[in-house]
Amino acid sequence: MTHAVVLISAERDALKVLGSRLAEVEGVGEAWSVTGEWDFVAVLRLREPEQLAQVVTGEISQLSGVARTHTMVAFEVYSRHDLEALFSVGQ
């Protein structure tokens, strides 16, 4: 599985609707509205690494109101849930 984080800068008139549009894109696990330099963060969970280009450049970047994106691919994924499951073995 391939995980990536996509930072998204939006046009002002798209701020109210872009989050729900991002969440509808196949492969987007969550879409967050955030403060700071970027307007949204999309967390991608893809079965194949080859899907990354299609999802980011073919779908997310083409959504109305997306001004620019910056993509970071994860090498490894850690979560509290995973750690708690690991240490609860045998309990």
PEFEN-V955015 format. One record per pair of residues at least 6 apart in sequence whose ideal C-beta (glycine too) atoms are under 8 Angstrom apart, sorted by the first residue. I is the first residue (numbers start at 1). GAP is how many residues later the second one is. Records with the same first field share a line. If there is no record, write none. Layout:
BEGIN
I = GAP / GAP
END
This chain:
BEGIN
1 = 44 / 45 / 46
2 = 42 / 43 / 44 / 45 / 46 / 47 / 49 / 50 / 71 / 72
3 = 40 / 41 / 42 / 43 / 70 / 71 / 74
4 = 39 / 40 / 42 / 48 / 52 / 67 / 68 / 69 / 70
5 = 36 / 37 / 38 / 39 / 66 / 67 / 69
6 = 35 / 36 / 37 / 38 / 50 / 54 / 63 / 64 / 65 / 66
7 = 31 / 33 / 34 / 62 / 63 / 64 / 65
8 = 10 / 14 / 30 / 31 / 32 / 33 / 34 / 52 / 58 / 60 / 61
9 = 28 / 29 / 30 / 57 / 58 / 59 / 60
10 = 8 / 29 / 30 / 55 / 56 / 57
11 = 54 / 55 / 56
13 = 52
14 = 50 / 51 / 52
15 = 18 / 24 / 50
17 = 48
18 = 21 / 22 / 45 / 47 / 48
19 = 12 / 13 / 14 / 21
20 = 11
21 = 42 / 43 / 44
22 = 6 / 9 / 18 / 20 / 38 / 41
23 = 7 / 8
25 = 17 / 30 / 34 / 35 / 38
26 = 29 / 33
27 = 17 / 18 / 19 / 24 / 28
28 = 14 / 15 / 16 / 27 / 32
29 = 14 / 15 / 16
30 = 12 / 13
31 = 9 / 10 / 11 / 12
32 = 8 / 9 / 10 / 11
33 = 6 / 7
34 = 6 / 7
38 = 32
42 = 18
44 = 8 / 11 / 12
46 = 6 / 9
52 = 19 / 21
56 = 13 / 15
60 = 6 / 9
61 = 8
END
